[in-house]
Amino acid sequence: MAGAAMALSAAVSWVKGPNGLLETAPTPILATVSAGVAALLWWRRRWPGAVAVAIMVGYVVAFTPLSLSVAMYTVGTAYRRVRTLVVFAAGAFVADLAGLVAGSSPASGLRDSFYVLALIMGMLVVGYGVGVRHDLATEAKAKAEGLEREQHLLTQHAQAEERARIAREMHDVVAHRVGNIVLSAGALKVSPVAREAPQVAKAAEQIREDGHHALEELREILGVLTPGRAAVRAPYFPQPDASQLASLVEQARGRGQSARLEVNGHPEALPPAVQRAIYRIVQEALTNAAKHAPGAAVDLNVDCRLEGVHVGATNGPSDREAGLELPPSGGYGLAGLTERVELLGGTLTAGPHGDSFRVSAFLPLPS
């Protein structure tokens, strides 16, 4: 802007006759002074008032309406007090009047002075309008950001309340009932019936261990859900990994399931997130087979390759009589597994496979 104003001011000095206090000076000197006055616009953003006053003086000396118009526009964008704007407008009027009095050539006529004054005052008004619009836009943006932050805080508060409500319900209902199951299984283990039937004692111990682990995981989840309990939640216990696949299958066999596990490679050397995903896939497949196809054989395979891990689980149809009451199911197991696998960049499919039901997952490995 400053460079363009310098070039145009110098060009106007050559095209239009001399004016101002330097009307008798040679045109090259007048052009140089006009360009010098326009050069002050370089600092118009940092000191808008001082630059405007200096250019007013330059206007009286060398008739620089273009530079004064830009300076007044900048004053309009920089100041908001009406009194300040009136003072600068009065100064511009005085400068225009002084330029009219100082010049005696036809170029300094009254009509030209009115044109210049209208241009200067118009630019001041335009600058003020632009500044006000910028302030309103900034205020609206700040208000929108404030409302967004407020909405975010309200959402966080609602989420915290919902998590606390879920935690209370889980504690009141699930933890209570699972605790009763653990206590009942412990009592059954030491009962006279268990002493006479070792298989009953073994089954009771299995139920007690499963319930105990379920309570540990439930307490961990409650600690995450309950606000403000991050530092006082239940002690952290090791997360499952691929090294526990064999014990997981052995527990299923202890419950009467016919399960076979085939592992190709070393899944225990994989990243922890991938190991947990493999464990949860195998765990969910065994649980679903036990609920929906009791007595069916389950074939599990984990195949570790360079590009990733393939996990498969296939179970045949149930060999039990129809009409057996199944445990309640919310249908979230496979959906949760799908989300877990997709977060790792993999894919999971589950559905009928002939007379069987198959779960197949692929988990990519980092290069």
C-alpha positions in Angstrom: 0.0 0.0 0.0 2.8 2.4 0.9 4.7 1.6 -2.4 1.6 2.1 -4.5 0.8 5.4 -2.8 4.4 6.6 -3.4 4.2 5.8 -7.1 0.7 7.4 -7.6 1.6 10.5 -5.6 4.7 11.1 -7.7 2.7 10.5 -10.9 0.0 13.0 -9.8 2.7 15.6 -9.2 3.8 15.2 -12.9 0.3 15.2 -14.3 -1.3 17.9 -12.2 0.2 21.3 -11.7 2.0 22.3 -8.5 0.0 23.0 -5.4 0.5 23.7 -1.7 3.5 25.6 -0.3 5.7 24.0 -2.9 3.7 25.2 -5.9 6.7 27.2 -7.1 9.2 24.3 -6.7 10.3 22.3 -9.7 8.1 19.3 -10.5 10.9 16.7 -9.6 11.2 18.2 -6.1 7.4 18.2 -5.7 7.2 14.6 -6.8 10.0 13.6 -4.4 8.3 15.3 -1.5 4.9 13.8 -2.4 6.5 10.3 -2.5 8.2 10.9 0.8 5.0 11.9 2.4 3.4 8.7 1.1 6.3 6.7 2.5 5.0 7.5 5.9 2.1 5.2 5.3 4.5 2.3 6.0 4.0 3.0 9.7 0.3 3.7 9.6 -0.7 0.5 11.5 1.7 1.1 14.3 1.1 4.8 14.9 -2.1 5.7 13.0 -2.6 9.1 14.7 1.0 10.3 14.4 1.2 9.3 10.7 -2.1 11.0 10.0 -1.0 14.3 11.6 2.4 14.1 9.7 0.6 13.5 6.4 -1.8 16.4 7.1 1.3 18.6 7.3 2.6 17.0 4.1 -0.7 17.7 2.4 -0.3 21.5 3.1 3.2 21.4 1.8 2.9 19.3 -1.3 -0.9 18.5 -1.9 -1.0 14.7 -1.2 -4.7 13.8 -1.1 -4.2 10.1 -1.8 -1.8 9.7 1.2 -4.1 11.7 3.4 -7.1 9.5 2.4 -5.3 6.3 3.2 -4.2 7.8 6.5 -7.7 8.8 7.4 -9.0 5.4 6.5 -6.5 3.9 8.9 -7.5 6.3 11.6 -11.2 5.2 11.1 -10.3 1.6 11.6 -8.0 2.2 14.6 -10.1 4.5 16.8 -13.7 4.0 18.1 -14.2 7.2 20.2 -16.4 9.6 18.3 -14.5 12.6 19.9 -11.2 11.3 18.6 -12.6 10.9 15.1 -14.1 14.4 15.2 -10.7 15.8 16.1 -9.0 14.1 13.2 -11.8 15.2 10.8 -11.4 18.8 12.0 -7.6 18.5 11.5 -8.2 17.2 7.9 -10.6 20.1 7.3 -8.0 22.6 8.5 -5.3 21.0 6.4 -7.6 21.2 3.3 -8.4 24.8 4.1 -4.7 25.6 4.6 -3.8 24.0 1.3 -6.5 26.1 -0.4 -5.1 29.3 1.1 -1.5 28.3 0.4 -2.0 27.7 -3.3 -2.7 30.3 -5.8 -2.8 28.3 -9.0 -6.1 27.2 -10.7 -5.4 23.7 -9.5 -6.1 24.9 -6.0 -9.6 26.1 -6.6 -12.5 25.9 -4.2 -14.2 23.1 -6.1 -11.2 20.9 -6.0 -10.8 21.4 -2.3 -14.4 20.3 -1.7 -13.8 17.2 -3.8 -10.7 16.4 -1.8 -12.4 17.1 1.5 -15.3 14.8 0.5 -12.8 12.0 -0.4 -10.9 12.4 2.9 -14.0 12.4 5.1 -15.5 9.6 3.1 -12.5 7.4 3.7 -12.6 8.2 7.4 -16.3 7.1 7.6 -15.5 3.9 5.5 -12.6 3.1 7.8 -14.8 3.5 10.8 -17.4 1.2 9.3 -14.8 -1.4 8.5 -13.4 -1.2 12.0 -16.8 -1.5 13.6 -17.6 -4.5 11.4 -14.3 -6.1 12.4 -15.0 -5.5 16.0 -18.5 -7.1 15.7 -17.0 -10.1 13.9 -14.4 -10.5 16.5 -17.0 -10.2 19.3 -19.3 -12.7 17.6 -16.4 -15.1 17.1 -15.4 -14.8 20.8 -19.0 -15.2 21.8 -19.3 -18.3 19.6 -16.1 -19.7 21.1 -17.4 -19.0 24.6 -20.7 -20.8 23.8 -18.8 -23.7 22.3 -16.6 -23.9 25.4 -19.7 -23.7 27.6 -21.5 -26.4 25.6 -18.3 -28.5 25.9 -18.3 -28.1 29.6 -22.0 -28.9 29.8 -21.4 -32.0 27.7 -18.5 -33.1 29.9 -20.6 -32.5 33.0 -23.5 -34.5 31.6 -21.1 -37.3 30.6 -19.6 -37.3 34.1 -23.0 -37.5 35.7 -24.0 -40.3 33.3 -20.8 -42.2 34.1 -21.5 -41.8 37.8 -25.0 -43.0 37.4 -23.8 -46.1 35.4 -21.2 -46.8 38.0 -23.7 -46.6 40.8 -26.1 -49.0 38.9 -23.3 -51.4 38.1 -22.2 -51.4 41.7 -25.7 -51.8 43.1 -26.8 -54.5 40.7 -24.0 -56.2 38.9 -21.3 -56.1 41.6 -23.8 -57.2 44.2 -25.0 -60.2 42.3 -21.6 -61.3 41.1 -20.4 -61.0 44.7 -23.2 -63.3 45.8 -22.2 -65.8 43.1 -18.6 -65.8 44.3 -19.7 -66.3 47.9 -22.2 -69.1 46.9 -19.5 -70.8 44.9 -17.1 -70.6 47.8 -19.7 -72.1 50.1 -20.4 -74.8 47.7 -16.8 -75.7 47.4 -16.5 -76.5 51.1 -20.0 -78.1 51.4 -20.5 -81.8 52.2 -21.7 -82.3 48.6 -18.4 -81.1 47.2 -16.5 -83.4 49.5 -18.3 -86.3 48.1 -18.2 -85.2 44.5 -14.8 -83.8 43.5 -16.2 -82.6 40.1 -18.6 -80.4 42.0 -15.8 -78.9 44.0 -13.8 -78.3 40.8 -16.8 -76.6 39.2 -17.4 -74.4 42.2 -13.8 -73.3 42.3 -14.0 -72.5 38.6 -17.1 -70.4 39.2 -15.5 -68.7 42.2 -12.3 -67.8 40.2 -14.3 -66.5 37.3 -16.5 -64.4 39.6 -13.4 -63.0 41.4 -11.8 -61.9 38.2 -15.1 -60.4 37.0 -15.2 -58.4 40.2 -11.7 -57.2 39.8 -12.4 -56.0 36.2 -15.7 -54.5 37.4 -13.9 -52.5 40.1 -11.4 -51.2 37.5 -14.2 -50.1 35.2 -16.0 -48.4 38.1 -12.8 -46.5 39.0 -12.7 -45.2 35.4 -16.4 -44.3 35.3 -16.6 -42.5 38.7 -15.4 -38.9 38.5 -12.7 -38.0 41.0 -11.7 -41.5 41.8 -8.8 -41.8 39.4 -6.3 -41.7 42.3 -8.3 -43.9 44.7 -9.8 -46.5 42.4 -9.2 -50.2 42.8 -5.6 -51.4 42.4 -4.5 -52.0 38.8 -4.2 -55.6 37.7 -2.4 -56.9 34.6 -4.3 -56.6 31.4 -4.8 -59.9 29.5 -2.4 -60.7 26.7 -1.6 -63.5 24.2 0.4 -65.5 26.8 -2.9 -66.3 28.6 -4.6 -67.8 25.6 -3.8 -71.4 26.7 -5.1 -70.8 30.2 -8.3 -69.2 28.7 -8.9 -72.3 26.6 -8.1 -74.5 29.6 -10.7 -72.7 31.7 -13.3 -73.3 28.9 -12.5 -77.0 28.9 -12.9 -77.0 32.6 -16.4 -75.7 32.1 -17.2 -78.6 29.8 -16.5 -76.9 26.5 -14.7 -78.8 23.7 -12.1 -76.2 22.6 -9.0 -76.6 20.5 -6.4 -73.8 20.1 -3.8 -73.7 17.3 -1.2 -71.0 17.4 1.2 -70.3 14.5 4.0 -67.9 15.4 4.7 -66.0 18.6 1.7 -63.7 19.4 3.2 -62.9 22.8 5.8 -60.8 21.0 3.2 -58.5 19.4 2.3 -55.0 20.6 0.2 -55.0 23.8 -2.9 -53.6 22.1 -2.8 -56.3 19.5 -2.4 -59.0 22.1 -5.4 -57.7 24.1 -7.5 -57.7 20.9 -6.5 -61.3 20.2 -7.4 -62.4 23.8 -10.8 -60.6 23.7 -11.6 -62.2 20.3 -10.9 -65.7 21.6 -12.7 -64.9 24.9 -15.8 -63.6 23.1 -15.9 -66.6 20.7 -15.7 -69.1 23.6 -18.4 -67.2 25.5 -20.8 -67.0 22.5 -20.3 -70.6 21.7 -21.1 -71.6 25.3 -24.2 -69.4 25.3 -25.7 -70.0 21.9 -24.3 -73.4 21.0 -23.7 -75.3 24.2 -21.8 -78.5 23.7 -20.5 -77.6 20.3 -16.8 -78.0 19.5 -14.8 -74.7 19.1 -11.8 -74.5 16.8 -9.6 -71.5 17.5 -6.5 -70.5 15.4 -4.1 -67.6 15.7 -1.8 -67.2 12.7 1.0 -64.6 13.0 2.3 -63.4 9.6 4.5 -60.5 8.5 1.6 -58.4 7.3 -0.6 -59.1 10.4 -2.4 -61.6 12.6 -5.3 -63.7 11.5 -7.6 -64.9 14.3 -10.4 -67.4 13.6 -13.0 -69.1 15.7 -15.5 -71.6 14.4 -18.1 -73.5 16.4 -20.5 -76.2 15.1 -24.2 -76.5 16.0 -25.3 -77.3 19.6 -25.6 -80.9 20.6 -28.0 -80.1 23.4 -31.7 -80.4 23.4 -33.7 -77.4 22.1 -35.5 -75.3 24.7 -32.6 -74.9 27.0 -32.7 -71.4 28.6 -29.8 -69.3 27.4 -28.1 -66.7 29.5 -29.2 -63.1 28.8 -27.2 -61.3 26.1 -27.2 -57.7 25.1 -25.6 -58.3 21.7 -22.8 -55.8 22.3 -19.9 -58.3 22.4 -19.3 -58.6 18.6 -20.0 -54.9 18.1 -17.4 -54.0 20.7 -14.9 -56.4 19.2 -15.5 -54.8 15.7 -14.8 -51.4 17.1 -11.7 -52.6 18.9 -10.3 -54.2 15.8 -11.2 -51.2 13.6 -9.3 -48.9 16.0 -6.2 -51.0 15.3 -6.8 -50.7 11.5 -8.1 -54.3 11.1 -11.3 -55.9 10.0 -13.7 -58.4 11.7 -16.5 -60.5 10.2 -18.9 -62.8 12.0 -21.7 -64.9 10.8 -23.0 -68.3 9.7 -20.5 -70.5 7.9 -22.5 -73.5 6.6 -23.8 -75.3 9.7 -21.3 -73.5 11.9 -20.7 -70.0 13.1 -17.4 -68.3 12.3 -15.6 -65.2 13.6 -12.7 -64.1 11.5 -10.4 -61.1 12.3 -7.3 -59.6 10.7 -5.1 -57.3 12.8 -2.4 -55.4 10.7 1.1 -55.0 12.3 3.2 -51.9 12.0 5.9 -52.1 9.4 
